[in-house]
């Protein structure tokens, strides 16, 4: 793994740890707020933060497991554990948080009860907004190192680093959920009706459900195996074409087996005057050129085609 890839991995790990610390504090604050006020929006937000805290734990475990060395059973390593971690976050933690929040909102509609200590709830929301903003700022800083000029939605869909996709959706969703909770509590304070508080819980549940669908779709795509980017494929083609002894590239395939690791296969036409030994030397030179152009090309296989 290259120094650049290591830097990317350490940056995403730092973002996960910051998010974990922030969400522990946020969850504690929301729980206190719910116990004092009885607000459905706050208990939904508490469930949201518990889910987010679980997210970070799952991501960290996935990263730790992904660092195991390749062996006979898994010859291309364990890097896909990071994709699996992102999928579990999407389908289990986000999903459970959505179900709980929607249930709490429906229950509040059926059995309404007045809220207490609303000023405390507003103070807690202000603190949690500050903590979530810190976490989102860290995630954005990590993503900006890879995002280049891509829009945020496009980046989430295109990135092969699952931790960044999870954190960006999680933290932006958390701030939006806090906005729903704040609006719900303000309307409840003004009107005295707890319907708005229940509606806030339902909105938070739907938000979590939407995040679950978006993230789950992206993680399934990564688990199935996503191709290298167009820029990476072009760089490999240029490296092959520039290797003396290779006349042209017949076809090229490259798939991510981990966020920073590619499995690459190419069929090329060799100069027909080359001997077998000379062709083997050309293959070695081509592999060096490919890895210089695309450092994440961990496994490279080149086979001859018929002119």
N, C-alpha and C positions, 0 to 999 in steps of 0.2 A: 504494500500500500504506500502511496506517495505522501510526501509531506503535506500537499494540498488536501488530499483526501483525509488525512489524519486531522488537519485543522478543521475541516468540515464536520467530522465526527465529534470532535471535542466541543465545537461551537453548539451543535445541536444538543449535546449532553448537558452543557451549561444551561441552555434554555429550558430543558426539561426539569433540571434541579430547581431553577428559579421559579418555574411554574408550580412545582410541588410545594415549595415553601410558602408561596403566596396562597395557594389553595387551602393549605392546612389552616393558615390564619383566617382566610375568608370563611371557611366552613365553620370554624369555631365562633366567629362573630355572628354569622347567620343563625346558628343554633341558639345562641343567647337571645338574639332578637326574636326568634320564633317562640321560645319559652316565655318571654316577657309579654309579647303581643298576641300570640295565637294566630298570626298572619299566615294564610295559605301561600301567599306569594313568597314569603320568607322561608317557609318550610320547603317549597319547591326549589327555591334558590339554594337552600342547604343541601337538598338532594343533588342539585346540579354540581355544587362544589365537591361533594363527596365523590360523585362520579368522576369529576375532573382530577381529584387527588388519586383515585384509583387508576385513572388514565396514565398518570406519570409513573406510578409504580410498575404498571404493565410494560410501559415503554422502556424503563430502565432495566427490567428483567430481560426483555427481549434483546436489548443491546448487549447485555452481559452474556446471554446465551449465544448470540451471534458471533462472539469472539473465539469460540471453540475452533481448534484446528481441524482442517479437513481430514477425513479418515476413509477407510474402505467402504463404510456404509454411506457416507456423504462426501464423495470425492471432490465436490465443488464447494465444500464448506457449509457453514450454518448461518450464513448471512441473511437468509430468508426469514429467520426468526424475527427480524425487525419488521418485516411486512406483516407477519402473523400478529405481532404485538399491536400494530395499527388496526388490523381487522378486528381483534378482540375488543379493543377500545371502542370501535364504532358500533359493533353489534351487541355487546354485552353491557358496557358501562353507559354509553350514550343512550342505548335503547332502554335499559332499566330506569335510568333517570327520567326519560320521557314518559314512560308508563306511570311511574310514581307521581310525577308532577300533574299529569292529566287526571289520575285518580283523585289526588288531593283537591284539584279544582272542582271536579264533579261532586265530591263529597261536601265541599263547602257550599255549593249551590243547593244541594239537597238539605243540608243541616247547617244553615248560617248561624254564626255567633259573633257578637261584637268584638272589636279589637281593642287592646289595651296598650298604654304606653307608646303611642304612635311616634312621639318625638324621639324616643330611643331607637325606633326602627329607622328613622331618617338618618340619625348619626351613624348607625351601623352600615347603612347603605353607602354613605359617603366614604367610610373607611374601606369598605370592600371595593368600591369603584377605584380608589387609589391603588390598592393592592393588585387588582386585575389589570390596571393600566400599566403598572410596573412589569407585570408578567408579559403583557402583550408587547410592550416596547422591546423587551429582551428577545422575544420570538421574531419580531419584525427585523431587528438588527441582525439576527442569525440568518433570516431568509434573504435579506438584502445582499449578503455575500454571494448568493447563487442566483438571485432573481434576474439580474441584469435589467433589461427594459420591459420585461413581461408584466402584464397586469396581474393583480393579486389572484383573481379567480383562475386565470390561465396558469399561474405559477402553482397553485394548489393542485390543479389537474395534471400538470406536467412534471412536478418534482418527483424524483425517485427516493427522496429522503422522507420516510413516513413520519418521523418525529415533527418535522416542520409543518407538514400538512395538518397533523393532529393539533399542534399548538396554535396555529393560526386560526383554525376553525373554532377550537375550544375557547381561546381567549377573546376573540371577537364575539363569539356567541355568548360568552359570560357577560361581557359588557352590555350587549344588547338585552340579555335577560335581566340584568340589573336595571336597565332602563324601563323594561316592562314592569318590574316590581315597584320601581319608584312612581311611575305613572299610576299604577293600580292603587298604591297607598295614598297618594295625593287625592285621587278621586274619592277614595273611601273616606278620607278625612273631611273632604268638602261636603259630600252628600250624606255621609253616615251609612251608606249602603255597602254591605260586604260583597255584593255581586261583582264589583270591580276587582276586589281582592281575588275572588275565585277566577275571574277572567284573566288576571295576571298569571295565576298558576297554570291555567290552560295554555296561555300564549307561550310560557316558558317550556311546557311540555312539547308543544308543537315545534318550537325552535330546536329542542334537543333531538326530536325525531327527524327533522330535516337534516341536521348535521350528521345523524347516524346514517341516513341514506346516502348522502354525498360522500362521506368518508368511507363507508363500506364499499361503495362502487369503485372508488379509487384503489382501495387496498386489495380488492379481489383482482383488479387488473394487474397490480404489481405481483400478487401471488401467482397468477397464471404465467406471468413473464412478459415484461414490457421491453420493447426494443431500445437500443441506444438512441440518442437524439439525432436529428438530421445533421447537426454540425459534427457530431462524433463520427457518424458514418461517412460523411464527406472527407473528414480528416484521415480516416483509415484508407479510403479509396486513393487519396492523394499520396499517402505513404506507400501503398502498394505499387501504384503507377510509377512512383519515383525510384523504385528499387530496381537496380540493373539486373536484367535477366528475366523480368516479368513483362510480358507484352501487353496484357490487358486483364481486367478483372471480369470474370463471368458472372458471379453473383457473390453477395456478401450478406451475412446474417450476424446480428449481435443482440444478445438479450441480457438483461440485468439478473444476476443471481444474488445480488446484494446491492444496497444503494451505491456503493463505490466500487463494485466489481462487475466486470462484463465477461461473458463467455462469447467468444467471437469465432466464426467459421467463414472461410473464404475459398472459393474455387477460382483459380487463376490459370492463364495460359502462359507457360514458360517458353523462353527462346528454344526452338527445336534443336539447336546445336548443343545444348547443355547435356552433359553426362548426368547420371543419377547423383553422383557425389557433388557435382557442381550445383545441381538443383537443390540439394540439401543445404548447401551453403547459402544459396539465395533465400531459402525459406528462413534460415536463421537471421539473415540480414533484414528480411521483411518484418519479422517479429520485433526486432530491435527498433525499426523505424515506426512501427505501429504503436509500440508502448511509449516511444518518445512523443508521438502526436496525441495519443489518448492514453494517459497513464492508468486509467481504470480498466484497461484491457488486460485482465488478470490471466485469462486462459485464451490462447490463440491457436487455432488449427487451420492450416492451409493445405489444400489438396490440388493436384494438377487437373486441368481440364483438357479435352481434346481440341486441338486447333481447328 
